[in-house]
């Protein structure tokens, strides 16, 4: 069995991918709980705007680095969260080889860092490891139905390989690793153009454009609000006994894509219609997590209903639309590696 990582009391947490949608919310949560937070991001899909509220925080620092390169971070490290990979199909398919490298080589580099630091490690895996599932709802013991040579394989198989590395490190007693399989997550700070269905529908609805539905709209997803998901990741990190198996994190309420479109139209008051296009290759038909293990082992379950979360997310996108001419979407700030963002150096 592995030696336990350091105590999960407030210490130093590395958040790889911390400038992204989910990562930036996690950074904020950890800072609120008293941690020192080091955000590691290459800004391939992360955004400087996500870090605005953190720039002058005394316990926040930024390392602009691609995790495909080894990380030689100095000082005490207690926790490492690996969220560093594009998560939407248009983004991860844009450079599939880099996506696979991030999943495999990047995860290996962070695991090596965790081993050297005796830090606990949480790997952000994905429901995509289940592929187009033949089991419904999906339990953690299901091995999945993934097309290993298809256009989504760089992400699906990359994350499966990353899980393999994590559990090999765990079995060899090298690192205290925990793996979260994350289902569809949404909320403020999603990018307008990242291709995820919630942001797509909201942006199209606010613009008065038809909502693009791929297939006939009968395929299903389960949508977890970002604050719920962050609570789940932290609970997985902080639970004293390592579960030693992947843990599903997601909202088990299941909606068809057509139902989601109708909810967005109603919430925005839009008169946009719907436009139907062919279903992309290997697009899953049904997706719903079984979260029995998360409830039992972590004491976690989501609490934000989709209708409530959509309203909050829509308000965010309305504000983004109003502020859009004055904003810069992406790009890394000029910082010295490891120097706090409020430093004058």
JOPEKA-V762840 format. One record per residue. N is the residue number from 1. PSI is psi in whole degrees, 0 to 359 (999 if undefined). NEAR is the number of other ideal C-beta (glycine too) atoms within 10 Angstrom. D_LAST is the distance of its C-alpha to the last C-alpha in whole Angstrom. Layout:
<<N	PSI	NEAR	D_LAST> <N	PSI	NEAR	D_LAST>>
This chain:
<<1	149	9	44> <2	154	16	40> <3	144	9	39> <4	144	13	37> <5	178	22	33> <6	163	16	31> <7	144	12	32> <8	15	17	31> <9	168	10	30> <10	116	14	27> <11	216	17	24> <12	127	21	22> <13	130	29	23> <14	129	25	22> <15	99	28	23> <16	129	28	23> <17	25	29	24> <18	349	30	22> <19	1	30	21> <20	181	29	25> <21	300	25	28> <22	318	24	29> <23	321	26	25> <24	323	27	23> <25	321	21	26> <26	318	26	26> <27	314	30	23> <28	314	20	24> <29	313	19	27> <30	321	26	25> <31	320	19	22> <32	332	8	25> <33	5	13	27> <34	4	10	24> <35	155	22	23> <36	133	21	19> <37	128	24	19> <38	114	24	17> <39	126	26	18> <40	122	31	19> <41	143	28	20> <42	358	21	20> <43	27	16	21> <44	318	20	25> <45	349	21	26> <46	165	27	23> <47	136	21	22> <48	328	18	19> <49	333	18	21> <50	342	24	22> <51	4	22	19> <52	315	10	18> <53	347	13	20> <54	351	21	17> <55	323	14	14> <56	15	10	13> <57	130	17	15> <58	336	9	14> <59	16	17	16> <60	135	23	15> <61	161	22	13> <62	133	27	13> <63	114	20	14> <64	103	17	15> <65	142	20	18> <66	126	18	22> <67	353	24	24> <68	344	17	27> <69	144	11	24> <70	145	12	24> <71	121	21	22> <72	74	10	20> <73	133	17	18> <74	162	6	18> <75	179	9	19> <76	134	11	22> <77	125	23	23> <78	325	21	26> <79	144	26	27> <80	124	28	26> <81	123	30	27> <82	98	31	28> <83	16	26	28> <84	87	29	27> <85	139	29	29> <86	137	23	31> <87	352	24	34> <88	142	20	36> <89	315	19	38> <90	325	11	37> <91	314	19	34> <92	337	26	35> <93	344	17	38> <94	327	14	36> <95	76	14	34> <96	328	15	37> <97	318	8	36> <98	324	19	32> <99	314	24	33> <100	320	21	35> <101	319	17	33> <102	316	28	30> <103	319	29	33> <104	297	19	34> <105	319	19	32> <106	315	27	29> <107	319	30	31> <108	318	18	32> <109	319	21	28> <110	324	27	27> <111	320	23	30> <112	319	15	30> <113	318	23	26> <114	319	25	28> <115	315	18	31> <116	328	13	29> <117	355	21	27> <118	46	15	30> <119	148	22	29> <120	150	26	31> <121	127	26	31> <122	122	26	32> <123	123	26	33> <124	95	25	33> <125	200	24	36> <126	155	21	38> <127	345	24	42> <128	343	26	42> <129	342	25	43> <130	350	28	46> <131	219	23	47> <132	92	19	50> <133	143	20	51> <134	356	12	55> <135	137	14	54> <136	129	15	54> <137	171	19	52> <138	126	25	50> <139	160	15	49> <140	339	19	47> <141	2	10	50> <142	131	16	51> <143	348	10	50> <144	171	16	49> <145	78	13	51> <146	134	20	48> <147	106	14	49> <148	356	9	47> <149	7	7	47> <150	178	15	47> <151	342	15	44> <152	356	21	42> <153	331	20	43> <154	324	23	39> <155	308	25	38> <156	307	26	41> <157	330	22	42> <158	316	25	38> <159	325	29	38> <160	318	22	41> <161	322	16	40> <162	320	28	36> <163	319	20	39> <164	313	12	41> <165	315	19	38> <166	314	25	37> <167	336	16	40> <168	317	13	41> <169	319	22	38> <170	312	21	39> <171	327	12	43> <172	1	10	42> <173	24	11	40> <174	331	15	37> <175	144	26	35> <176	92	23	35> <177	138	27	35> <178	143	25	36> <179	125	24	37> <180	128	27	37> <181	106	23	39> <182	129	23	38> <183	170	25	40> <184	123	21	40> <185	145	24	37> <186	167	24	36> <187	183	24	34> <188	147	20	31> <189	0	19	29> <190	143	24	31> <191	146	21	31> <192	324	15	33> <193	24	13	34> <194	357	17	34> <195	3	16	37> <196	149	20	38> <197	322	20	41> <198	312	23	40> <199	321	22	37> <200	309	20	40> <201	318	28	43> <202	313	27	41> <203	316	19	39> <204	319	21	43> <205	315	23	44> <206	332	19	42> <207	355	12	43> <208	19	11	46> <209	154	13	47> <210	142	14	49> <211	125	25	47> <212	118	14	47> <213	125	22	49> <214	129	15	49> <215	203	15	53> <216	3	11	55> <217	2	17	53> <218	347	12	55> <219	153	18	52> <220	155	18	50> <221	165	22	47> <222	129	22	45> <223	124	24	42> <224	128	25	40> <225	147	23	37> <226	322	23	34> <227	325	18	34> <228	317	19	37> <229	318	27	35> <230	317	21	32> <231	321	18	34> <232	317	24	36> <233	317	26	33> <234	320	22	32> <235	321	18	36> <236	320	24	36> <237	319	23	33> <238	345	16	34> <239	132	16	38> <240	316	7	39> <241	123	7	42> <242	125	17	40> <243	333	17	43> <244	15	13	43> <245	159	13	44> <246	153	20	42> <247	123	25	42> <248	132	24	42> <249	115	30	40> <250	174	28	41> <251	124	27	44> <252	357	18	47> <253	130	13	49> <254	132	16	50> <255	143	18	50> <256	159	16	51> <257	324	20	49> <258	322	18	52> <259	317	15	51> <260	315	23	48> <261	316	24	48> <262	320	16	51> <263	318	18	48> <264	316	24	46> <265	318	18	48> <266	317	12	50> <267	328	18	46> <268	345	20	45> <269	23	9	49> <270	149	19	48> <271	14	8	52> <272	147	18	50> <273	201	11	52> <274	141	16	52> <275	127	12	52> <276	129	14	53> <277	164	9	52> <278	148	8	52> <279	132	13	51> <280	157	13	48> <281	135	9	49> <282	15	17	49> <283	126	13	48> <284	142	18	49> <285	325	13	52> <286	144	19	51> <287	117	22	48> <288	126	21	48> <289	142	27	47> <290	114	18	49> <291	25	25	46> <292	319	14	49> <293	319	19	47> <294	320	25	44> <295	316	12	46> <296	317	10	48> <297	329	16	45> <298	347	23	42> <299	31	9	44> <300	141	22	42> <301	154	15	43> <302	155	25	42> <303	348	11	43> <304	115	18	42> <305	152	12	45> <306	318	21	44> <307	319	10	45> <308	314	11	43> <309	322	23	40> <310	317	24	41> <311	318	14	41> <312	318	15	37> <313	321	22	36> <314	319	21	38> <315	320	12	37> <316	313	16	33> <317	327	19	35> <318	315	13	36> <319	319	11	33> <320	320	20	31> <321	319	14	34> <322	324	9	34> <323	357	10	30> <324	316	10	30> <325	334	6	30> <326	1	6	27> <327	153	10	25> <328	127	8	23> <329	308	12	25> <330	178	14	23> <331	141	10	20> <332	145	16	17> <333	159	12	13> <334	106	5	11> <335	160	16	9> <336	134	12	8> <337	129	13	11> <338	357	16	11> <339	129	13	8> <340	146	19	9> <341	344	15	9> <342	7	13	9> <343	149	10	5> <344	8	5	4> <345	999	6	0>>
